[in-house]
Each structure stands twice: as structure tokens, then as C-alpha cells.
Amino acid sequence: MEAGEAGEVKLTLTIPKTPNERYPRKQHAAEAPLSVRKEQLKVLVIESFPRWEYRYREMPSNAIPVSR
């Protein structure tokens, strides 16, 4: 997604209707305000458990995870 110039914009997510929907809804779109800024933010994310990407990356390639 290209943000373009700085300022306030409205972000719209639209999901196309499909024929024979099991649970038809009247509204297939959601809108949210979005503030585009020129400044860069530095963010540090700390999690309490290792993510699945890290766990499976560290596994040997011939190991198959077993669910219990």
C-alpha cells in the first residue's frame, strides 16, 4: 500500500459478495480513519513466548513436529 502524502485519510476494506452466501450480510465493507505522517517511528516489540517462526526455524529440517 502506498501512503502518498501526509494527512488524514479514510481506509476502506471491501469484501466482494459471493453467490449463495451461507450467512448473507448487508454490509461487506469497513472503514477506519488513518493518519499518514512523515516522521519515522522506532518500535521495540517484546513478547513473553518465542513465536512459531523462531521455533520452527531452529528445528532441524528433517524433524517433524508432533501434536499431542
Secondary structure as UniProt FT lines:
FT   STRAND          7..14
FT   TURN            19..20
FT   STRAND          29..36
FT   HELIX           52..58
FT   TURN            61..62
//
